[in-house]
Amino acid sequence: MTPTVRPGAAEEAGLSRSGLYRAAREGRLERIARGIYLPADATAVDWDWLEAATRRPDATICLASALAHHDLTDAIPAALDVAIPRGSRTPASTGAITWHQFDRPTFEIGREKIPIPGADQTIGIYSPERSITDAFRLRGEVGYELAREALKEWLRRGGKPARLIEIASRLPRAKSPLLQALEALA
């Protein structure tokens, strides 16, 4: 597993802050984002996932990125969609990350943690059901087709509408459009 190194935690990696910058200049560490470094011989890792998880421990992959991770869409997101609790400071990032702020009371619904392949960190991701529900409630932002196609694929795989409706009932502006789509597909 590949550990990230940050200037504030350089001592934990056995380096002084100046030693960290020297190692980066010499090519022993690679800067993947402002203040985040990896060993130059590190295994391949998704830098955007790693940056999001390092900047915000509560970072959660959402919307089109979560749907793509769950193989519910063929769309390839231009940037990693990451949710953080509303009112949180949106981190400055150098990667292709789109930060979304979701309501604090509903933030944990359908959220799970997964390991970042090739790294020693985890990142949050919304379940397929939560991701579909979010796509419907935020259809003006992500497009109705994304939500509809993800729902069709999820149903084709044997997804249970009752679980979707249960999650949609707990999120604002989600239940009505989801029920309409389910009726149209039935």
C-alpha positions as CSV (number, residue, x, y, z in Angstrom):
1,M,0.0,0.0,0.0
2,T,1.2,3.5,-0.9
3,P,1.2,6.1,1.9
4,T,0.7,9.7,1.1
5,V,3.0,12.3,2.7
6,R,2.0,15.8,3.6
7,P,4.3,18.5,4.9
8,G,2.5,18.7,8.2
9,A,3.0,15.0,8.8
10,A,6.5,14.6,7.2
11,E,8.0,13.6,10.6
12,E,5.7,10.5,10.7
13,A,7.3,9.4,7.4
14,G,10.8,10.0,8.9
15,L,11.4,13.3,7.1
16,S,11.8,16.9,8.1
17,R,9.7,19.4,6.2
18,S,12.8,20.5,4.3
19,G,13.7,16.8,3.8
20,L,10.3,16.3,2.2
21,Y,10.8,19.1,-0.3
22,R,14.4,17.9,-1.0
23,A,13.1,14.4,-1.7
24,A,10.5,15.9,-4.1
25,R,13.2,17.9,-5.9
26,E,15.4,14.8,-6.2
27,G,12.6,12.8,-7.6
28,R,12.1,10.4,-4.7
29,L,8.7,11.8,-4.0
30,E,6.1,12.9,-6.6
31,R,3.8,15.8,-5.9
32,I,0.3,14.7,-6.9
33,A,-1.4,17.9,-5.6
34,R,-0.6,20.9,-3.5
35,G,0.8,19.5,-0.2
36,I,0.3,15.9,-1.1
37,Y,3.2,13.6,-2.1
38,L,3.7,10.0,-3.0
39,P,6.8,7.9,-3.2
40,A,8.1,8.0,-6.8
41,D,8.0,4.2,-7.0
42,A,4.5,4.0,-5.7
43,T,2.0,1.7,-7.3
44,A,-0.6,3.3,-9.6
45,V,-3.4,5.1,-7.8
46,D,-6.2,7.4,-8.7
47,W,-4.8,10.8,-7.8
48,D,-8.2,12.5,-7.7
49,W,-9.6,9.9,-5.2
50,L,-6.5,10.2,-3.1
51,E,-6.5,14.0,-3.2
52,A,-10.2,14.2,-2.2
53,A,-9.8,11.7,0.7
54,T,-6.7,13.5,1.9
55,R,-8.3,17.0,1.8
56,R,-11.6,15.9,3.4
57,P,-11.9,12.6,5.4
58,D,-15.7,12.8,4.9
59,A,-15.3,13.1,1.1
60,T,-17.9,10.9,-0.6
61,I,-18.0,9.9,-4.3
62,C,-21.4,10.8,-5.6
63,L,-23.7,11.4,-8.6
64,A,-22.2,10.4,-12.1
65,S,-18.9,9.3,-10.5
66,A,-20.6,6.9,-8.1
67,L,-22.9,5.7,-10.9
68,A,-19.9,5.0,-13.1
69,H,-18.1,3.2,-10.2
70,H,-21.2,1.0,-9.8
71,D,-21.3,0.4,-13.6
72,L,-24.8,1.9,-13.8
73,T,-23.8,4.4,-16.6
74,D,-21.6,4.4,-19.6
75,A,-21.0,8.1,-19.2
76,I,-17.4,9.0,-18.2
77,P,-17.5,12.0,-15.8
78,A,-15.2,14.9,-16.8
79,A,-14.4,15.3,-13.1
80,L,-14.7,13.3,-9.9
81,D,-18.0,14.2,-8.2
82,V,-17.4,14.4,-4.5
83,A,-20.0,15.3,-1.8
84,I,-19.1,17.0,1.5
85,P,-21.5,18.2,4.2
86,R,-23.2,21.5,3.5
87,G,-21.5,24.4,5.4
88,S,-18.1,22.7,5.2
89,R,-15.2,24.6,3.6
90,T,-14.8,23.5,0.0
91,P,-11.1,22.5,-0.3
92,A,-8.9,24.1,-3.0
93,S,-7.8,21.3,-5.2
94,T,-5.7,20.9,-8.3
95,G,-7.3,17.7,-9.5
96,A,-10.4,17.2,-11.7
97,I,-12.8,17.3,-8.7
98,T,-16.2,18.8,-8.6
99,W,-17.2,19.4,-4.9
100,H,-20.9,19.2,-4.1
101,Q,-22.5,20.2,-0.7
102,F,-25.2,17.8,0.6
103,D,-27.4,18.5,3.6
104,R,-25.8,17.4,6.9
105,P,-28.9,15.5,8.2
106,T,-29.0,13.3,5.1
107,F,-25.3,13.1,4.3
108,E,-24.8,9.6,5.8
109,I,-27.8,8.0,4.1
110,G,-26.4,5.2,1.8
111,R,-22.8,6.2,2.5
112,E,-20.2,3.5,2.8
113,K,-16.4,3.5,2.7
114,I,-14.2,1.7,0.2
115,P,-10.4,1.3,-0.1
116,I,-8.6,3.4,-2.6
117,P,-6.9,0.9,-4.9
118,G,-3.1,1.0,-4.5
119,A,-3.3,3.3,-1.4
120,D,-3.6,3.0,2.3
121,Q,-6.6,5.2,2.5
122,T,-10.4,4.9,2.1
123,I,-12.9,7.1,0.6
124,G,-16.7,7.4,1.0
125,I,-19.0,6.4,-1.8
126,Y,-22.8,6.4,-2.0
127,S,-24.6,3.2,-2.7
128,P,-26.2,2.5,-6.0
129,E,-29.6,3.2,-4.6
130,R,-28.5,6.6,-3.1
131,S,-26.7,7.5,-6.3
132,I,-29.7,6.8,-8.4
133,T,-32.0,8.8,-6.0
134,D,-29.5,11.7,-6.0
135,A,-29.4,11.7,-9.8
136,F,-33.2,12.1,-9.9
137,R,-33.4,14.8,-7.2
138,L,-30.5,16.7,-8.9
139,R,-31.6,16.0,-12.5
140,G,-31.5,19.6,-13.4
141,E,-27.7,19.6,-12.6
142,V,-26.8,16.1,-13.9
143,G,-29.4,15.6,-16.6
144,Y,-32.6,13.4,-16.6
145,E,-31.1,10.9,-19.0
146,L,-28.3,10.0,-16.6
147,A,-30.8,9.2,-13.8
148,R,-33.2,7.3,-16.1
149,E,-30.5,5.2,-17.7
150,A,-28.9,4.3,-14.3
151,L,-32.4,3.3,-13.0
152,K,-33.0,1.1,-16.1
153,E,-29.7,-0.7,-15.7
154,W,-30.2,-1.1,-11.9
155,L,-33.6,-2.6,-12.5
156,R,-32.3,-4.9,-15.2
157,R,-29.8,-6.3,-12.7
158,G,-32.6,-7.1,-10.3
159,G,-32.7,-4.0,-8.1
160,K,-35.6,-3.7,-5.8
161,P,-37.8,-0.6,-6.2
162,A,-38.8,-0.7,-2.5
163,R,-35.2,0.1,-1.4
164,L,-35.1,3.1,-3.8
165,I,-38.4,4.4,-2.5
166,E,-37.2,4.1,1.1
167,I,-34.1,6.2,0.4
168,A,-36.1,8.7,-1.8
169,S,-38.6,9.2,1.1
170,R,-35.7,10.4,3.3
171,L,-34.3,12.9,0.8
172,P,-35.8,16.2,-0.4
173,R,-37.2,16.4,-3.9
174,A,-36.5,12.8,-4.8
175,K,-39.6,10.6,-4.3
176,S,-42.0,12.1,-6.9
177,P,-39.6,12.1,-9.9
178,L,-38.4,8.6,-8.9
179,L,-41.9,7.2,-8.6
180,Q,-42.8,8.8,-12.0
181,A,-39.8,7.1,-13.6
182,L,-40.6,3.8,-12.1
183,E,-44.2,4.0,-13.3
184,A,-43.0,4.9,-16.8
185,L,-40.6,1.9,-16.9
186,A,-43.2,-0.5,-15.6
